[in-house]
Amino acid sequence: MAASMCDVFSFCVGVAGPARVAVEVRFVSSAKGKGLFATQLIRKGETIFVERPLVAAQFLWNALYRYRACDHCLRALEKAEENAQRLTGNPGQVLPHPELCTVRQDLHQSCPHCQVTYCSAECRLAAAEQYHQILCPGPSQDDPAHPLNKLQEAWRSVHYPPETASIMLMARMVATVKQGQLELLRRLFTEALYEEALSQWFTPDGFRSLFALVGTNGQGIGTSSLSQWVHACDALELKPQDREQLDAFIDQLYKDIEAATGEFLNCEGSGLFVLQSCCNHSCVPNAETSFPENNFLLHVTALEDIKPGEEICISYLDCCQRERSRHSRHKILRENYLFVCSCPKCLAEADEPNMTSEEEEEEEEEEGEPEDAELGDEMTDV
């Protein structure tokens, strides 16, 4: 019974593999909504959970500029050396230790109708079962008059890089419902997690609302065959001189990439994750998200020991943004996530003036961005 229940839970909310899930979702407050809490001690560096998204999609500009990724799981499809050649603009770029590249191009498959590419037969079949039967444009894949292509072009015309969302994420959610997968998900969700106090979530209407609200909590996904190769190089046991040469080569490679491509290194997209979307933000997070498997499987890892009953918080800001003033952090969070942070760091800095450096002050005066008293404290409801 325990094994089958684990299987149901894994399929239902996307928790991947046999990893222990030492967390639970709790209601925090009307202002903050729900949060994710530890149910047992989690040690620093421990993987808290690995989660598969309900749905994911590559960003449209990212795909247009030939960042080749699996159309289902976003795994990078280029060999590491091909990736380096494209990013540097140097077709003669050669990487040492090519055997460390993990990309298996012999396993790649395409949709027989529209020719979109997948990293494996498993991804091709999973996409077909979940949403691709509805969304496959067939031989009209490159026809600008096809409705889906018109939709994507319209989206690109108003959403320029750096991208944060894709209209195809919503399209795949709709297609998932149209292909009849939602009712199956609801039944499995109910079997695994039903609780009387939360019964409204488990009705057909309630689950539709729950499914739709997940759309407000997209998580960015980044994959890179070159990054995987670099990590493998870092793990090599080399003589000091060889290590120094390899590190110098990699440093120069990234300088060449920055000169040719700028900051856009990865295959990028976004996904909808049930458990991750319950993680509230903190400017001093105790956990972080990553994609170490070079696909859409999200790992949440503890940055410090987390006690039973303690809330698991991630940061919606990068490390540089977290070092900025409270005023600057709040401005970023208001503009991108529509809430005002009340984490311990922000509360401790509450008496700081609502101004930062002269440059930021001038920028904010030009933008004329007022404080919005109507914004919620947090927005993590799913």
TITISE-275186 format. One record per residue (C-alpha): x, y, z; residue in three letters; chain. Coordinates in steps of 0.05 Angstrom, whole numbers. Example, Ala and Ser with C-alpha at 12.3 -4.5 7.8 and 13.67 -1.06 7.14 Angstrom:
<sites>
+--------+--------+--------+-----+----+
!      X !      Y !      Z !  aa ! ch !
+--------+--------+--------+-----+----+
!    246 !    -90 !    156 ! Ala !  A !
!    273 !    -21 !    143 ! Ser !  A !
+--------+--------+--------+-----+----+
</sites>
This chain:
<sites>
+--------+--------+--------+-----+----+
!      X !      Y !      Z !  aa ! ch !
+--------+--------+--------+-----+----+
!      0 !      0 !      0 ! Met !  A !
!     55 !     49 !     18 ! Ala !  A !
!     91 !     38 !    -48 ! Ala !  A !
!     29 !     49 !    -90 ! Ser !  A !
!     11 !    112 !    -50 ! Met !  A !
!     80 !    139 !    -64 ! Cys !  A !
!     71 !    125 !   -138 ! Asp !  A !
!      4 !    161 !   -139 ! Val !  A !
!     34 !    221 !   -102 ! Phe !  A !
!     93 !    223 !   -150 ! Ser !  A !
!     49 !    223 !   -212 ! Phe !  A !
!     -1 !    272 !   -183 ! Cys !  A !
!     43 !    330 !   -161 ! Val !  A !
!    103 !    314 !   -202 ! Gly !  A !
!    151 !    291 !   -148 ! Val !  A !
!    204 !    252 !   -187 ! Ala !  A !
!    234 !    186 !   -167 ! Gly !  A !
!    238 !    152 !    -99 ! Pro !  A !
!    266 !    213 !    -62 ! Ala !  A !
!    238 !    225 !      8 ! Arg !  A !
!    189 !    283 !     12 ! Val !  A !
!    196 !    312 !     82 ! Ala !  A !
!    149 !    371 !     71 ! Val !  A !
!     76 !    390 !     77 ! Glu !  A !
!     34 !    449 !     52 ! Val !  A !
!      2 !    491 !    106 ! Arg !  A !
!    -42 !    553 !    106 ! Phe !  A !
!     -1 !    611 !    135 ! Val !  A !
!    -47 !    672 !    135 ! Ser !  A !
!    -97 !    708 !     91 ! Ser !  A !
!    -43 !    756 !     69 ! Ala !  A !
!     11 !    704 !     56 ! Lys !  A !
!    -31 !    646 !     33 ! Gly !  A !
!      1 !    577 !     36 ! Lys !  A !
!     72 !    557 !     52 ! Gly !  A !
!    116 !    495 !     50 ! Leu !  A !
!    140 !    467 !    117 ! Phe !  A !
!    190 !    414 !    138 ! Ala !  A !
!    160 !    353 !    172 ! Thr !  A !
!    227 !    328 !    197 ! Gln !  A !
!    299 !    353 !    205 ! Leu !  A !
!    331 !    370 !    138 ! Ile !  A !
!    406 !    379 !    138 ! Arg !  A !
!    444 !    432 !    100 ! Lys !  A !
!    461 !    409 !     30 ! Gly !  A !
!    406 !    356 !     30 ! Glu !  A !
!    359 !    351 !    -29 ! Thr !  A !
!    291 !    366 !      0 ! Ile !  A !
!    252 !    342 !    -60 ! Phe !  A !
!    258 !    333 !   -136 ! Val !  A !
!    196 !    355 !   -174 ! Glu !  A !
!    171 !    344 !   -245 ! Arg !  A !
!    129 !    402 !   -272 ! Pro !  A !
!     55 !    396 !   -290 ! Leu !  A !
!     75 !    428 !   -356 ! Val !  A !
!    136 !    465 !   -384 ! Ala !  A !
!    154 !    503 !   -447 ! Ala !  A !
!    215 !    536 !   -477 ! Gln !  A !
!    215 !    611 !   -484 ! Phe !  A !
!    196 !    631 !   -555 ! Leu !  A !
!    254 !    679 !   -570 ! Trp !  A !
!    302 !    628 !   -540 ! Asn !  A !
!    277 !    575 !   -588 ! Ala !  A !
!    277 !    624 !   -647 ! Leu !  A !
!    351 !    639 !   -636 ! Tyr !  A !
!    369 !    565 !   -643 ! Arg !  A !
!    377 !    546 !   -570 ! Tyr !  A !
!    359 !    474 !   -585 ! Arg !  A !
!    322 !    439 !   -529 ! Ala !  A !
!    276 !    379 !   -522 ! Cys !  A !
!    206 !    403 !   -536 ! Asp !  A !
!    180 !    367 !   -474 ! His !  A !
!    232 !    366 !   -419 ! Cys !  A !
!    277 !    424 !   -444 ! Leu !  A !
!    340 !    381 !   -442 ! Arg !  A !
!    394 !    414 !   -484 ! Ala !  A !
!    402 !    377 !   -550 ! Leu !  A !
!    468 !    406 !   -575 ! Glu !  A !
!    533 !    371 !   -559 ! Lys !  A !
!    576 !    413 !   -512 ! Ala !  A !
!    624 !    429 !   -568 ! Glu !  A !
!    568 !    449 !   -615 ! Glu !  A !
!    540 !    493 !   -560 ! Asn !  A !
!    608 !    527 !   -550 ! Ala !  A !
!    616 !    538 !   -625 ! Gln !  A !
!    548 !    572 !   -631 ! Arg !  A !
!    556 !    615 !   -568 ! Leu !  A !
!    626 !    638 !   -587 ! Thr !  A !
!    609 !    647 !   -661 ! Gly !  A !
!    671 !    604 !   -676 ! Asn !  A !
!    655 !    542 !   -717 ! Pro !  A !
!    726 !    517 !   -705 ! Gly !  A !
!    720 !    517 !   -628 ! Gln !  A !
!    744 !    451 !   -600 ! Val !  A !
!    734 !    427 !   -528 ! Leu !  A !
!    782 !    381 !   -492 ! Pro !  A !
!    754 !    319 !   -459 ! His !  A !
!    695 !    311 !   -508 ! Pro !  A !
!    679 !    245 !   -474 ! Glu !  A !
!    650 !    285 !   -415 ! Leu !  A !
!    592 !    310 !   -457 ! Cys !  A !
!    529 !    274 !   -434 ! Thr !  A !
!    484 !    291 !   -495 ! Val !  A !
!    460 !    227 !   -530 ! Arg !  A !
!    440 !    250 !   -599 ! Gln !  A !
!    430 !    177 !   -621 ! Asp !  A !
!    369 !    176 !   -575 ! Leu !  A !
!    336 !    239 !   -604 ! His !  A !
!    269 !    232 !   -638 ! Gln !  A !
!    223 !    278 !   -676 ! Ser !  A !
!    147 !    282 !   -681 ! Cys !  A !
!    131 !    247 !   -747 ! Pro !  A !
!     80 !    301 !   -765 ! His !  A !
!    112 !    368 !   -746 ! Cys !  A !
!    185 !    348 !   -736 ! Gln !  A !
!    194 !    381 !   -668 ! Val !  A !
!    252 !    346 !   -632 ! Thr !  A !
!    253 !    308 !   -567 ! Tyr !  A !
!    313 !    281 !   -528 ! Cys !  A !
!    283 !    211 !   -525 ! Ser !  A !
!    225 !    166 !   -544 ! Ala !  A !
!    199 !    174 !   -473 ! Glu !  A !
!    193 !    249 !   -480 ! Cys !  A !
!    160 !    244 !   -549 ! Arg !  A !
!    108 !    195 !   -522 ! Leu !  A !
!     97 !    235 !   -458 ! Ala !  A !
!     84 !    299 !   -498 ! Ala !  A !
!     37 !    263 !   -545 ! Ala !  A !
!     -2 !    233 !   -487 ! Glu !  A !
!     -8 !    299 !   -449 ! Gln !  A !
!    -17 !    356 !   -499 ! Tyr !  A !
!     17 !    348 !   -567 ! His !  A !
!    -41 !    313 !   -602 ! Gln !  A !
!    -79 !    379 !   -594 ! Ile !  A !
!    -21 !    426 !   -609 ! Leu !  A !
!     15 !    390 !   -665 ! Cys !  A !
!     12 !    435 !   -727 ! Pro !  A !
!     30 !    378 !   -774 ! Gly !  A !
!     60 !    401 !   -840 ! Pro !  A !
!     41 !    473 !   -822 ! Ser !  A !
!     97 !    478 !   -772 ! Gln !  A !
!    131 !    533 !   -812 ! Asp !  A !
!     68 !    565 !   -840 ! Asp !  A !
!     62 !    636 !   -812 ! Pro !  A !
!    -13 !    634 !   -824 ! Ala !  A !
!    -24 !    575 !   -777 ! His !  A !
!    -63 !    598 !   -715 ! Pro !  A !
!    -10 !    574 !   -666 ! Leu !  A !
!     46 !    607 !   -705 ! Asn !  A !
!      6 !    672 !   -707 ! Lys !  A !
!     -4 !    666 !   -632 ! Leu !  A !
!     70 !    656 !   -620 ! Gln !  A !
!     89 !    714 !   -666 ! Glu !  A !
!     41 !    760 !   -630 ! Ala !  A !
!     71 !    739 !   -563 ! Trp !  A !
!    142 !    752 !   -587 ! Arg !  A !
!    121 !    821 !   -612 ! Ser !  A !
!    104 !    843 !   -541 ! Val !  A !
!    150 !    800 !   -499 ! His !  A !
!    223 !    813 !   -515 ! Tyr !  A !
!    284 !    782 !   -482 ! Pro !  A !
!    300 !    773 !   -426 ! Pro !  A !
!    239 !    729 !   -424 ! Glu !  A !
!    200 !    708 !   -362 ! Thr !  A !
!    141 !    670 !   -391 ! Ala !  A !
!    114 !    636 !   -453 ! Ser !  A !
!     44 !    636 !   -482 ! Ile !  A !
!     57 !    562 !   -500 ! Met !  A !
!     57 !    545 !   -426 ! Leu !  A !
!    -16 !    566 !   -423 ! Met !  A !
!    -30 !    532 !   -490 ! Ala !  A !
!     -3 !    467 !   -462 ! Arg !  A !
!    -46 !    474 !   -400 ! Met !  A !
!   -108 !    482 !   -444 ! Val !  A !
!    -87 !    423 !   -487 ! Ala !  A !
!    -76 !    380 !   -426 ! Thr !  A !
!   -147 !    393 !   -405 ! Val !  A !
!   -174 !    382 !   -476 ! Lys !  A !
!   -138 !    315 !   -481 ! Gln !  A !
!   -175 !    292 !   -419 ! Gly !  A !
!   -117 !    288 !   -371 ! Gln !  A !
!   -145 !    336 !   -319 ! Leu !  A !
!   -197 !    289 !   -291 ! Glu !  A !
!   -146 !    233 !   -283 ! Leu !  A !
!   -100 !    282 !   -247 ! Leu !  A !
!   -157 !    304 !   -202 ! Arg !  A !
!   -174 !    232 !   -182 ! Arg !  A !
!   -102 !    215 !   -167 ! Leu !  A !
!    -93 !    281 !   -130 ! Phe !  A !
!   -154 !    264 !    -87 ! Thr !  A !
!   -131 !    194 !    -71 ! Glu !  A !
!    -62 !    218 !    -49 ! Ala !  A !
!    -78 !    283 !    -12 ! Leu !  A !
!   -152 !    289 !      6 ! Tyr !  A !
!   -167 !    324 !     71 ! Glu !  A !
!   -236 !    343 !     96 ! Glu !  A !
!   -216 !    414 !    114 ! Ala !  A !
!   -192 !    426 !     43 ! Leu !  A !
!   -249 !    389 !      9 ! Ser !  A !
!   -266 !    447 !    -38 ! Gln !  A !
!   -200 !    438 !    -74 ! Trp !  A !
!   -218 !    367 !    -93 ! Phe !  A !
!   -283 !    379 !   -130 ! Thr !  A !
!   -279 !    384 !   -206 ! Pro !  A !
!   -291 !    460 !   -204 ! Asp !  A !
!   -243 !    470 !   -146 ! Gly !  A !
!   -189 !    429 !   -180 ! Phe !  A !
!   -197 !    469 !   -244 ! Arg !  A !
!   -187 !    533 !   -203 ! Ser !  A !
!   -127 !    502 !   -169 ! Leu !  A !
!    -97 !    482 !   -236 ! Phe !  A !
!   -108 !    551 !   -265 ! Ala !  A !
!    -78 !    587 !   -205 ! Leu !  A !
!    -14 !    548 !   -213 ! Val !  A !
!     -5 !    590 !   -275 ! Gly !  A !
!     12 !    650 !   -232 ! Thr !  A !
!     73 !    614 !   -204 ! Asn !  A !
!    117 !    596 !   -264 ! Gly !  A !
!    188 !    577 !   -247 ! Gln !  A !
!    245 !    592 !   -295 ! Gly !  A !
!    283 !    532 !   -323 ! Ile !  A !
!    353 !    534 !   -352 ! Gly !  A !
!    392 !    477 !   -385 ! Thr !  A !
!    460 !    475 !   -418 ! Ser !  A !
!    503 !    419 !   -446 ! Ser !  A !
!    564 !    465 !   -440 ! Leu !  A !
!    550 !    477 !   -366 ! Ser !  A !
!    544 !    402 !   -355 ! Gln !  A !
!    611 !    392 !   -390 ! Trp !  A !
!    643 !    446 !   -346 ! Val !  A !
!    617 !    412 !   -283 ! His !  A !
!    645 !    346 !   -307 ! Ala !  A !
!    712 !    379 !   -320 ! Cys !  A !
!    712 !    408 !   -249 ! Asp !  A !
!    704 !    337 !   -222 ! Ala !  A !
!    765 !    310 !   -260 ! Leu !  A !
!    825 !    289 !   -219 ! Glu !  A !
!    883 !    323 !   -255 ! Leu !  A !
!    955 !    341 !   -242 ! Lys !  A !
!    961 !    413 !   -217 ! Pro !  A !
!    990 !    438 !   -282 ! Gln !  A !
!    936 !    404 !   -323 ! Asp !  A !
!    883 !    432 !   -277 ! Arg !  A !
!    910 !    502 !   -285 ! Glu !  A !
!    910 !    496 !   -361 ! Gln !  A !
!    839 !    469 !   -363 ! Leu !  A !
!    813 !    523 !   -316 ! Asp !  A !
!    847 !    577 !   -358 ! Ala !  A !
!    816 !    548 !   -421 ! Phe !  A !
!    746 !    549 !   -391 ! Ile !  A !
!    755 !    620 !   -364 ! Asp !  A !
!    776 !    644 !   -434 ! Gln !  A !
!    718 !    605 !   -466 ! Leu !  A !
!    667 !    642 !   -422 ! Tyr !  A !
!    700 !    709 !   -439 ! Lys !  A !
!    694 !    693 !   -513 ! Asp !  A !
!    621 !    673 !   -503 ! Ile !  A !
!    606 !    737 !   -465 ! Glu !  A !
!    637 !    778 !   -521 ! Ala !  A !
!    596 !    742 !   -575 ! Ala !  A !
!    530 !    726 !   -540 ! Thr !  A !
!    526 !    766 !   -476 ! Gly !  A !
!    487 !    737 !   -418 ! Glu !  A !
!    442 !    689 !   -457 ! Phe !  A !
!    478 !    623 !   -447 ! Leu !  A !
!    424 !    572 !   -433 ! Asn !  A !
!    364 !    539 !   -464 ! Cys !  A !
!    310 !    575 !   -424 ! Glu !  A !
!    237 !    565 !   -409 ! Gly !  A !
!    189 !    559 !   -351 ! Ser !  A !
!    148 !    506 !   -317 ! Gly !  A !
!     91 !    500 !   -267 ! Leu !  A !
!    110 !    462 !   -204 ! Phe !  A !
!     59 !    447 !   -150 ! Val !  A !
!    105 !    440 !    -89 ! Leu !  A !
!    156 !    493 !   -111 ! Gln !  A !
!    100 !    543 !   -123 ! Ser !  A !
!     81 !    535 !    -50 ! Cys !  A !
!    150 !    560 !    -28 ! Cys !  A !
!    146 !    632 !     -4 ! Asn !  A !
!    201 !    682 !    -17 ! His !  A !
!    252 !    706 !     33 ! Ser !  A !
!    311 !    753 !     22 ! Cys !  A !
!    348 !    705 !     69 ! Val !  A !
!    326 !    637 !     40 ! Pro !  A !
!    339 !    570 !     73 ! Asn !  A !
!    332 !    532 !      7 ! Ala !  A !
!    347 !    541 !    -66 ! Glu !  A !
!    323 !    513 !   -133 ! Thr !  A !
!    367 !    485 !   -188 ! Ser !  A !
!    364 !    440 !   -250 ! Phe !  A !
!    426 !    396 !   -244 ! Pro !  A !
!    399 !    340 !   -289 ! Glu !  A !
!    399 !    385 !   -351 ! Asn !  A !
!    324 !    379 !   -359 ! Asn !  A !
!    260 !    404 !   -327 ! Phe !  A !
!    268 !    364 !   -262 ! Leu !  A !
!    272 !    416 !   -206 ! Leu !  A !
!    315 !    402 !   -145 ! His !  A !
!    302 !    441 !    -81 ! Val !  A !
!    363 !    438 !    -35 ! Thr !  A !
!    372 !    462 !     37 ! Ala !  A !
!    421 !    520 !     46 ! Leu !  A !
!    421 !    509 !    122 ! Glu !  A !
!    393 !    460 !    172 ! Asp !  A !
!    317 !    465 !    172 ! Ile !  A !
!    280 !    442 !    234 ! Lys !  A !
!    214 !    405 !    235 ! Pro !  A !
!    157 !    455 !    230 ! Gly !  A !
!    201 !    509 !    199 ! Glu !  A !
!    178 !    541 !    135 ! Glu !  A !
!    219 !    526 !     72 ! Ile !  A !
!    233 !    591 !     35 ! Cys !  A !
!    269 !    604 !    -30 ! Ile !  A !
!    288 !    671 !    -60 ! Ser !  A !
!    256 !    701 !   -122 ! Tyr !  A !
!    317 !    747 !   -127 ! Leu !  A !
!    387 !    729 !   -151 ! Asp !  A !
!    446 !    735 !   -104 ! Cys !  A !
!    464 !    805 !   -128 ! Cys !  A !
!    393 !    830 !   -121 ! Gln !  A !
!    390 !    803 !    -50 ! Arg !  A !
!    449 !    847 !    -30 ! Glu !  A !
!    414 !    910 !    -52 ! Arg !  A !
!    376 !    956 !     -4 ! Ser !  A !
!    307 !    938 !     23 ! Arg !  A !
!    277 !    993 !    -21 ! His !  A !
!    309 !    964 !    -84 ! Ser !  A !
!    289 !    892 !    -67 ! Arg !  A !
!    217 !    913 !    -55 ! His !  A !
!    216 !    950 !   -121 ! Lys !  A !
!    238 !    888 !   -159 ! Ile !  A !
!    189 !    843 !   -122 ! Leu !  A !
!    130 !    891 !   -133 ! Arg !  A !
!    144 !    897 !   -207 ! Glu !  A !
!    155 !    823 !   -221 ! Asn !  A !
!    116 !    785 !   -167 ! Tyr !  A !
!     64 !    834 !   -143 ! Leu !  A !
!     77 !    830 !    -68 ! Phe !  A !
!    113 !    867 !    -12 ! Val !  A !
!    164 !    824 !     25 ! Cys !  A !
!    160 !    818 !    101 ! Ser !  A !
!    216 !    769 !    112 ! Cys !  A !
!    262 !    776 !    173 ! Pro !  A !
!    314 !    815 !    134 ! Lys !  A !
!    262 !    865 !    108 ! Cys !  A !
!    231 !    874 !    177 ! Leu !  A !
!    300 !    886 !    208 ! Ala !  A !
!    313 !    940 !    155 ! Glu !  A !
!    244 !    972 !    160 ! Ala !  A !
!    273 !   1037 !    188 ! Asp !  A !
!    319 !   1047 !    129 ! Glu !  A !
!    302 !   1107 !     84 ! Pro !  A !
!    263 !   1091 !     21 ! Asn !  A !
!    321 !   1112 !    -22 ! Met !  A !
!    383 !   1076 !    -47 ! Thr !  A !
!    442 !   1103 !    -86 ! Ser !  A !
!    437 !   1167 !   -125 ! Glu !  A !
!    434 !   1128 !   -189 ! Glu !  A !
!    375 !   1085 !   -166 ! Glu !  A !
!    340 !   1147 !   -138 ! Glu !  A !
!    345 !   1182 !   -206 ! Glu !  A !
!    322 !   1121 !   -243 ! Glu !  A !
!    261 !   1113 !   -198 ! Glu !  A !
!    243 !   1187 !   -205 ! Glu !  A !
!    245 !   1180 !   -281 ! Glu !  A !
!    201 !   1118 !   -278 ! Glu !  A !
!    153 !   1151 !   -229 ! Gly !  A !
!    137 !   1085 !   -196 ! Glu !  A !
!     95 !   1096 !   -132 ! Pro !  A !
!     88 !   1048 !    -75 ! Glu !  A !
!     25 !   1005 !    -83 ! Asp !  A !
!    -11 !    997 !    -17 ! Ala !  A !
!    -59 !    947 !    -48 ! Glu !  A !
!     -8 !    894 !    -63 ! Leu !  A !
!    -10 !    830 !    -23 ! Gly !  A !
!     43 !    809 !     26 ! Asp !  A !
!     59 !    745 !    -13 ! Glu !  A !
!     31 !    710 !    -74 ! Met !  A !
!     43 !    636 !    -72 ! Thr !  A !
!    -28 !    608 !    -76 ! Asp !  A !
!    -36 !    550 !   -124 ! Val !  A !
+--------+--------+--------+-----+----+
</sites>
